[in-house]
Each structure stands twice: as C-alpha cells, then as structure tokens.
C-alpha cells in the first residue's frame, strides 16, 4: 500500500506598520574629480664645482644587460666629493620622456681650472 502525503506551504502575510517618524538626510552630490595638471619640474640647481685638479681618465665599465628596450645607458663619470675625484658608476635609466637623449656630464678645462658640467636629459 502506498501512502501519499501531501504537504502544503502556508504563507503568512506579515503586515508591518510604517514607522512613526521618517528621517530624511539630504546629502550634497559628490564634488567633481580634481583636474590634474602635469608640470615638468625644473632640475634642482647644481652647485658649480671649479677645481684645479684634472679628473683621471674615464674607467672601463662593464655594461650589464639592458632591463628593457626603453632603458638608456648612463655612463659613469668622475665626480667631486669630499675634496677628491670619485668615480660614479654607470647604470641603466628610463628617460623622462619618450625619445629623450642623455647628455653626459663632463669636465670643462677653462683657463687653468676644471669646471664640472652636470649631465641632463634633452
């Protein structure tokens, strides 16, 4: 014998009473996004280095593998620190703009003195 059980769902309607008070909070629309202006910073002023001692000849450097096709090799050079010439080794660097060229720092011989001319991107 087969017994068939019928089950039914009973849906009970719940009547909710509206709240006695409704608080409306008005908010201002969000401000527009800030406009962005990109200004290329001027290079920091460099101290002029004038000395009477010629820099040594440039060192032979081993250029390591380029990190990406966009990187540019910045060769090492002799700087002046603490009253003596100091070698500052070369490195790879990304140009600040698409096809910028690096102008290598160098020492100018001017009337018995040597004046350091800092490198820069052009």
N, CA and C of each residue as an Amber inpcrd file, in Angstrom:
protein
   366
   0.8240000  -1.1620000   0.0000000   0.0000000   0.0000000   0.0000000
   0.8810000   1.2430000   0.0000000   0.4830000   2.1820000  -0.7790000
   1.2710000   3.3990000  -0.9310000   0.5280000   4.5210000  -0.2580000
   1.2360000   5.1190000   0.5840000   0.6380000   6.2740000   1.2660000
   1.1810000   7.5360000   0.6240000   0.3170000   8.3840000   0.2990000
   0.7290000   9.6430000  -0.3060000   0.5020000  10.7360000   0.6970000
   1.5450000  11.4430000   0.9500000   1.4320000  12.5540000   1.8900000
   1.4610000  13.8420000   1.1080000   0.5410000  14.6520000   1.3540000
   0.5280000  15.9650000   0.7220000   0.9290000  16.9880000   1.7480000
   1.9600000  17.7170000   1.3770000   2.3490000  18.7940000   2.2840000
   2.0720000  20.0940000   1.5800000   1.6990000  21.0240000   2.2900000
   1.3960000  22.3120000   1.7040000   2.1940000  23.3880000   2.4020000
   2.4140000  24.4620000   1.7030000   3.1010000  25.6010000   2.2890000
   2.0640000  26.5840000   2.7320000   2.2630000  27.0660000   3.8770000
   1.3680000  28.0980000   4.3800000   2.1460000  29.3910000   4.3600000
   1.6300000  30.3910000   3.6650000   2.2860000  31.6800000   3.5970000
   1.5220000  32.6160000   4.5010000   2.2310000  33.1190000   5.4410000
   1.5930000  34.0360000   6.3640000   2.0100000  35.4480000   5.9790000
   1.0440000  36.2850000   5.7800000   1.3320000  37.6600000   5.4230000
   1.6380000  38.4370000   6.6760000   2.7630000  39.1420000   6.6290000
   3.1460000  39.9410000   7.7810000   2.8760000  41.3890000   7.4160000
   2.0920000  42.0170000   8.2220000   1.8010000  43.4260000   7.9980000
   2.7090000  44.2330000   8.8890000   3.5280000  45.0410000   8.2510000
   4.4320000  45.8800000   9.0240000   3.8390000  47.2650000   9.0980000
   3.9330000  47.7790000  10.2420000   3.4280000  49.1150000  10.4720000
   4.4970000  50.1220000  10.0880000   4.1660000  51.1680000   9.3130000
   5.1870000  52.1520000   8.9640000   5.6940000  52.8500000  10.2200000
   6.9430000  53.2700000  10.1870000   7.4800000  53.9410000  11.3800000
   6.7340000  55.2530000  11.6220000   6.7530000  55.6500000  12.8760000
   6.0620000  56.8830000  13.2490000   6.7320000  58.1080000  12.6460000
   8.0550000  58.0700000  12.5640000   8.8120000  59.1970000  12.0480000
   9.7500000  58.7290000  10.9530000   9.8990000  59.5300000   9.9360000
  10.8360000  59.2280000   8.8640000  11.8660000  60.3390000   8.8510000
  13.1270000  59.9550000   8.9170000  14.2080000  60.9420000   8.8830000
  14.7760000  60.9670000   7.4730000  14.7820000  62.1450000   6.8880000
  15.3330000  62.3030000   5.5480000  16.6670000  63.0120000   5.6930000
  17.6880000  62.4060000   5.1630000  19.0230000  63.0020000   5.2150000
  19.3620000  63.4450000   3.8060000  19.5590000  64.7270000   3.6570000
  19.9230000  65.2520000   2.3490000  21.4350000  65.3680000   2.2890000
  21.9850000  64.8680000   1.2310000  23.4310000  64.9640000   1.0550000
  23.7140000  65.7140000  -0.2360000  24.7870000  66.4240000  -0.2080000
  25.2090000  67.1500000  -1.4040000  25.8050000  66.1500000  -2.3800000
  25.6720000  66.4130000  -3.6640000  26.3040000  65.4990000  -4.6280000
  27.8150000  65.5200000  -4.4480000  28.4780000  64.4330000  -4.7990000
  29.9370000  64.4040000  -4.6210000  30.5890000  65.4590000  -5.5100000
  31.7060000  66.0040000  -5.0460000  32.3890000  67.0120000  -5.8590000
  32.9580000  66.3680000  -7.1110000  33.1400000  67.1600000  -8.1610000
  33.7310000  66.5850000  -9.3780000  35.1650000  66.1700000  -9.0920000
  35.6760000  65.2140000  -9.8480000  37.0610000  64.7950000  -9.6090000
  38.0010000  65.9710000  -9.8650000  39.0890000  66.0290000  -9.1060000
  40.0130000  67.1510000  -9.2940000  40.6690000  67.0760000 -10.6670000
  40.9080000  68.2300000 -11.2460000  41.6160000  68.2360000 -12.5180000
  43.1020000  68.0780000 -12.2100000  43.7820000  67.3950000 -13.0780000
  45.2000000  67.1120000 -12.8610000  46.0020000  67.8090000 -13.9510000
  46.9820000  68.5680000 -13.5250000  47.8740000  69.2180000 -14.4660000
  49.2800000  68.7230000 -14.1760000  49.9470000  68.2350000 -15.2010000
  51.3110000  67.7570000 -15.0350000  52.2680000  68.8540000 -15.4660000
  53.1330000  69.2290000 -14.5530000  54.1310000  70.2440000 -14.8510000
  55.4890000  69.5980000 -14.6650000  56.3190000  69.7110000 -15.6760000
  57.6470000  69.1260000 -15.5750000  58.4690000  69.9630000 -14.6090000
  59.0040000  69.3040000 -13.6140000  59.7900000  70.0100000 -12.6040000
  61.1120000  70.4780000 -13.2000000  61.4930000  71.6630000 -12.8160000
  62.7920000  72.1800000 -13.2380000  63.8640000  71.4280000 -12.4640000
  64.9820000  71.1470000 -13.0940000  66.0390000  70.4370000 -12.3760000
  66.5170000  71.2620000 -11.1800000  66.8850000  70.5430000 -10.1410000
  67.3860000  71.2180000  -8.9420000  68.6790000  71.9480000  -9.2900000
  68.8350000  73.1500000  -8.7780000  70.0710000  73.8730000  -9.0920000
  71.2880000  73.1100000  -8.5750000  72.2940000  73.0330000  -9.4130000
  73.5200000  72.3300000  -9.0600000  74.5640000  73.3310000  -8.5750000
  75.3080000  72.9170000  -7.5980000  76.4190000  73.7430000  -7.1300000
  77.5180000  73.6860000  -8.1870000  78.0710000  74.8240000  -8.5460000
  79.1480000  74.8480000  -9.5330000  80.4390000  74.3880000  -8.8620000
  81.0600000  73.3790000  -9.4750000  82.3130000  72.8380000  -8.9530000
  83.4460000  73.3140000  -9.8560000  84.3690000  74.0730000  -9.2750000
  85.5550000  74.5490000 -10.0010000  86.7740000  74.1060000  -9.2030000
  87.6510000  73.3380000  -9.8540000  88.8430000  72.8180000  -9.1690000
  90.0660000  73.0180000 -10.0650000  91.2520000  72.8120000  -9.4930000
  92.4870000  72.9370000 -10.2630000  93.0610000  71.5780000 -10.6680000
  92.4450000  70.4790000 -10.2000000  92.9570000  69.1330000 -10.4360000
  92.1700000  68.4670000 -11.5580000  92.8800000  68.0450000 -12.6130000
  92.2100000  67.3680000 -13.7310000  91.6480000  66.0240000 -13.2800000
  90.5020000  65.6290000 -13.8110000  89.9710000  64.3070000 -13.4540000
  90.8140000  63.2070000 -14.0960000  90.8540000  62.0240000 -13.4710000
  91.5610000  60.8920000 -14.0830000  90.8530000  60.4790000 -15.3810000
  91.5040000  59.6620000 -16.1890000  90.8320000  59.1700000 -17.3970000
  89.6030000  58.3330000 -17.0070000  88.5820000  58.3010000 -17.8730000
  87.3850000  57.5020000 -17.5470000  87.7410000  56.0380000 -17.3460000
  87.0040000  55.3790000 -16.4910000  87.2150000  53.9460000 -16.2470000
  86.5110000  53.1290000 -17.3220000  87.0490000  51.9450000 -17.5400000
  86.4070000  50.9900000 -18.4420000  85.2620000  50.3560000 -17.6530000
  84.0640000  50.3920000 -18.1930000  82.9090000  49.8410000 -17.4870000
  82.3600000  48.6180000 -18.2090000  81.8180000  47.7150000 -17.4300000
  81.1180000  46.5620000 -17.9840000  79.6410000  46.9440000 -17.9870000
  79.0650000  46.9640000 -19.1870000  77.6550000  47.3340000 -19.3060000
  76.8260000  46.0630000 -19.1940000  76.0040000  46.0110000 -18.1510000
  75.1650000  44.8350000 -17.9310000  73.9790000  44.8550000 -18.8980000
  73.2620000  43.7470000 -18.9680000  72.1520000  43.6150000 -19.9020000
  71.0790000  44.6880000 -19.6590000  70.5780000  45.2450000 -20.7350000
  69.5480000  46.2830000 -20.6850000  68.2530000  45.6970000 -20.1040000
  67.6670000  46.3760000 -19.0820000  66.4330000  45.8570000 -18.4790000
  65.2350000  45.8540000 -19.4310000  65.1850000  46.8140000 -20.3530000
  64.0920000  46.8650000 -21.3320000  64.5900000  47.6690000 -22.5330000
  63.8930000  47.5770000 -23.6640000  64.3170000  48.3510000 -24.8350000
  64.2380000  49.8660000 -24.6180000  63.4690000  50.3040000 -23.6600000
  63.3240000  51.7450000 -23.4050000  64.4600000  52.3140000 -22.5550000
  65.1940000  51.4890000 -21.8380000  66.2610000  51.9740000 -20.9580000
  67.4360000  52.5450000 -21.7500000  68.0590000  53.5630000 -21.1780000
  69.2270000  54.2200000 -21.7850000  70.4020000  54.0670000 -20.8140000
  71.5740000  53.7450000 -21.3710000  72.7710000  53.6050000 -20.5310000
  73.3120000  54.9830000 -20.1790000  73.4630000  55.2380000 -18.8710000
  74.0670000  56.4640000 -18.3550000  75.4820000  56.0600000 -17.9280000
  76.4760000  56.4580000 -18.7150000  77.8610000  56.0450000 -18.4490000
  78.3810000  56.6730000 -17.1560000  79.3240000  55.9880000 -16.5380000
  79.9480000  56.5010000 -15.3280000  80.8290000  57.7110000 -15.6220000
  81.1480000  58.4500000 -14.5760000  81.9770000  59.6560000 -14.7390000
  82.6590000  59.9850000 -13.4110000  83.6410000  60.8480000 -13.4840000
  84.3350000  61.3010000 -12.2890000  83.6030000  62.5170000 -11.7130000
  83.1500000  62.3760000 -10.4650000  82.5310000  63.4840000  -9.7420000
  83.5280000  64.0360000  -8.7370000  83.1200000  65.0360000  -7.9890000
  83.9860000  65.6420000  -6.9750000  83.2670000  65.5930000  -5.6410000
  83.7960000  64.8110000  -4.6920000  83.1800000  64.6520000  -3.3750000
  84.2680000  64.6740000  -2.3090000  84.0420000  65.4270000  -1.2710000
  84.9830000  65.4220000  -0.1470000  86.3880000  65.8400000  -0.5220000
  86.5280000  66.7530000  -1.4830000  87.8460000  67.2530000  -1.8530000
  88.6560000  66.3290000  -2.7370000  87.9920000  65.3610000  -3.3890000
  88.7230000  64.4570000  -4.2800000  87.7970000  63.9260000  -5.3770000
  88.4040000  63.4110000  -6.4320000  87.6320000  62.8000000  -7.5200000
  87.1050000  61.4480000  -7.0640000  85.8450000  61.1900000  -7.3710000
  85.1860000  59.9260000  -7.0130000  84.4750000  59.3990000  -8.2540000
  84.6970000  58.1040000  -8.5520000  84.0390000  57.5110000  -9.7180000
  82.5900000  57.1830000  -9.3800000  81.6870000  57.6360000 -10.2190000
  80.2570000  57.3290000 -10.0780000  79.8960000  56.4170000 -11.2430000
  79.6500000  55.1350000 -10.9150000  79.4510000  54.1040000 -11.9360000
  78.2170000  54.2980000 -12.7900000  78.2740000  53.7540000 -13.9950000
  77.1660000  53.8410000 -14.9350000  75.9940000  52.9670000 -14.5170000
  74.8510000  53.2530000 -15.1180000  73.6340000  52.4980000 -14.8100000
  72.6090000  52.7120000 -15.9290000  71.6110000  51.8310000 -15.9740000
  70.5020000  51.9720000 -16.9110000  69.4440000  52.8610000 -16.2890000
  68.8030000  53.6840000 -17.1070000  67.7550000  54.5740000 -16.6010000
  66.6800000  54.7480000 -17.6740000  65.4310000  54.9300000 -17.2170000
  64.3450000  55.2210000 -18.1500000  64.3130000  56.7180000 -18.4200000
  64.2320000  57.1290000 -19.6750000  64.1470000  58.5560000 -19.9720000
  62.8540000  59.1460000 -19.4150000  62.8680000  60.4240000 -19.0570000
  61.6590000  61.0420000 -18.5190000  60.5690000  61.2300000 -19.5780000
  60.9670000  61.2940000 -20.8290000  60.0280000  61.4410000 -21.9470000
  60.4360000  60.4670000 -23.0400000  59.5190000  60.1880000 -23.9340000
  59.7130000  59.2010000 -24.9970000  61.0860000  59.1000000 -25.6260000
  61.4970000  60.0910000 -26.3850000  62.7670000  59.9980000 -27.1240000
  63.8040000  60.9700000 -26.5810000  63.8670000  61.1130000 -25.2780000
  64.8590000  61.9930000 -24.6650000  66.2570000  61.4380000 -24.8800000
  67.2090000  62.3360000 -24.9970000  68.6150000  61.9350000 -25.1280000
  69.3660000  62.3770000 -23.8760000  70.2650000  61.5380000 -23.3990000
  71.0660000  61.8530000 -22.2200000  72.3290000  62.5830000 -22.6660000
  72.5690000  63.7440000 -22.0890000  73.7940000  64.4980000 -22.3240000
  74.7140000  64.1910000 -21.1480000  75.8280000  63.5610000 -21.4430000
  76.7570000  63.0670000 -20.4220000  77.4150000  64.2100000 -19.6470000
  77.5610000  64.0640000 -18.3230000  78.3080000  65.0740000 -17.5710000
  79.7760000  65.0530000 -17.9920000  80.4430000  66.1860000 -17.8280000
  81.8570000  66.2550000 -18.2160000  82.5500000  67.4070000 -17.4870000
  83.8580000  67.4180000 -17.6040000  84.6840000  68.4820000 -17.0230000
  85.1790000  69.3760000 -18.1480000  84.9280000  70.6810000 -18.0360000
  85.4570000  71.6570000 -18.9990000  86.7430000  72.2540000 -18.4410000
  87.7750000  72.3210000 -19.2820000  89.0390000  72.9530000 -18.8840000
  88.9390000  74.4300000 -19.2660000  88.8880000  75.2970000 -18.2610000
  88.7110000  76.7330000 -18.5000000  89.8080000  77.5220000 -17.7840000
  90.7670000  77.9920000 -18.5470000  91.8020000  78.8640000 -18.0020000
  92.5320000  78.3240000 -16.7920000  92.9860000  77.1080000 -16.8360000
  93.7410000  76.5310000 -15.7220000  92.8540000  75.8590000 -14.6750000
  91.5410000  76.0010000 -14.7620000  90.6070000  75.3460000 -13.8360000
  89.7920000  74.2940000 -14.5790000  89.1810000  73.4140000 -13.8130000
  88.2690000  72.4070000 -14.3590000  86.8970000  72.6600000 -13.7560000
  85.9110000  72.8310000 -14.6230000  84.5410000  73.1300000 -14.1900000
  83.6680000  71.9310000 -14.5420000  82.9360000  71.4310000 -13.5490000
  82.0620000  70.2880000 -13.7710000  80.7520000  70.7540000 -14.3980000
  80.3640000  70.0790000 -15.4920000  79.0810000  70.3570000 -16.1690000
  78.2240000  69.1150000 -15.9840000  77.1360000  69.2610000 -15.2410000
  76.2660000  68.1280000 -14.9160000  75.5640000  67.5830000 -16.1570000
  75.2780000  66.2960000 -16.1350000  74.5220000  65.6630000 -17.2190000
  73.0470000  66.0210000 -17.1090000  72.3200000  65.8710000 -18.2230000
  70.8870000  66.1860000 -18.2120000  70.2070000  65.5120000 -19.3930000
  68.8730000  65.4120000 -19.2930000  68.0660000  64.8570000 -20.3830000
  67.6570000  65.9870000 -21.3170000  67.7850000  65.7430000 -22.5920000
  67.3530000  66.7370000 -23.5910000  66.3230000  66.1040000 -24.4920000
